[in-house]
Amino acid sequence: MKRDLRVLAAAGSLSLALAATDASFAQKAGGILKLGHFDSPASMSMLEESTQAVNRPMSGVFNNLVIYKQDVPQNSMRSIVPELSTSWSWNEEGTELTFPLRQDVKWHDGKPFTAADVKCTVDLLMGNSKEKLRINPRKSWYANVAEVTTNGDYEATFHLKRPQPSFLALLATGWSPLYPCHVSPRDMRTHPIGTGPFKFVEFKPNQSITVTKNPGYWKEGRPYLDGIEYTIIKDVSTRLLSFVAGKDDVYFGVTIPQLRDVKSQAPEAICELFTGNVPRNLLVNRDVPPFDNPDLRRAMSLSLDRKAFIEILTEGQGEIGGIMQPPPSGLWGMPPDLLTTLPGYDPDVQKSRGEARTLMEKLGYGPDKRLAVTVSTRNLAPYRDPAVILIDQLKEIYMDGVLDPVDTTSWYPKVMRRDYTVGLNITETATDDPDPAFYENYVCGAQRNYTGYCNPEIDKIVDAQSAESDVGKRKQMVWAIEKKLADDDARPIIFYTRVANCWYPKVRGLTTMVNSIYNGQRFEDLWLDN
């Protein structure tokens, strides 16, 4: 007997239909949305990249089996609705997830979308296909998948090795697009073919990315926009000037200091503040001496003054948290009283630094024998600025750091092969659920486990929490895992920043998602009130 979620899916579709009816009187078709884009990615391949630099412009080129509702700010299991599927259902054991598929969908090159494409995509992600992804950053998400089978052209079933109630959440993220069987991974890097509301037009590295309306989109009446132009402007000040001058319609990620400039120079702009689920964190390559010494890594954790990062970079408006985003935006974050018991989270920073200096002195370091260290980070302001503060704080424990800024195209391969000593990184959390957080960043052998941390006992507990269906019990397990990872100084979380999305009033239908920046950029419902 199947636990059928078709009724829930239908209810979600009805809600969307009613909402569309209410708003349809005002919506207008046409116009080009213009955005200042923060970086130039290595390629256009969503399955191979890890940065918002490709996720934002390419999200509208693709569709998923399921998706988080684009007008609900907080992602949760309740906000997942069908997209290229028409519904979904689990078997009684919770090990088979079946999707009936839409039968009216075509790829941008005119070929029909079928269940074979679902299987091809997952086989590619699992490394089971003849063709391979050059980089496969989320392969660990699919470790629990035994296989995908098809029943005719319009039904696909995921067969899991064990129950995984939140597997659906992984499929709903902006990082889970479906790829066509008939287009090679190589071609998807330069000219991606999707089924989404927008077609890829052109990528000029370090200049622009352009997409245009898909006139044959399966969702009638969408998208409203004729296209979107992303002008790549890496410098935050130049990007701000472009926005306040009216050259761009939207500015994603306005910093707290910049917000004053927006309010004074573009007072008509609408701005929504939020704490992004992208925490800054400390990377330490535990295979490289002397950082292979656990006492040295503990000293680095104890040196962190998290409040200072927040005061300097966000004027006190960021948040201190663990691996899971703190509430109320996050659904799984540790309570503050539990958080302060973790190493390095004691509010008495001087006391912690005293303990850190004692550890360093036992290792032979001190005022007259300091440790030189190179701190690598991505060459963008959201990375560089906290890296500079990190270098300053490490001076307190006899470390003298120099900054190594790395271009985006080199940054991800560099940290994946652990070609660094110390780094300042941003955890790019795909969705607010423990499974992607742990499987992507902490389990043994994961490609984005940049520090090389490996504890088979932790991996077993991660599997256990993943199989737990009771949310309350699962939270307790998640927090126990977080405590152990903090005790092991696996990858210390420093802070969560607070930023704003700003846009001019003519932009309608934009929703800021508060617990993932990667899941709300299909943009098929955006329109311009010109």
Protein Blocks (a to p, Z undefined) as FASTA:
>chain_A
ZZdfklmmmmmmmmmmmmmmmmmmmpcgedjdddddfbdcfblcfklmcbfklmmmmmmm
pccfbdcdfkbfbgcfklpccfkbmbdcddfkopaccddddfkbccfkopacdfklmmmm
mmmmnopafbdcfbafklmmmmmpmbdcdehjkbccdddfbdcfklmmmmmpmklcccdf
klcfklmmmmccdfbfbdcfbdcehkbccddddfkbfbghiafbfbdcddddfblklmmm
mmmnopafbdghiafklmmmmmmmmmmbccdddddfbdcdddddfkbcfklpmklmmmmm
mmpcfklmmmmmnnopaccddfbdcdfkbmkbccfklmmmpghiamblmlmmmmmmmmmm
mnopafklccddddddddbfklmmmmmmmmmmmmmnopacddddddfklmmmmmmnopaf
bdcdddddfbacfklmmmmmmpghiaklmnopacfklmmmmmmmmmpmblklmmmmmmmm
mmmmmmnomopcfbdcdddddddfklghiacdfkbcklmmnommgccdZZ
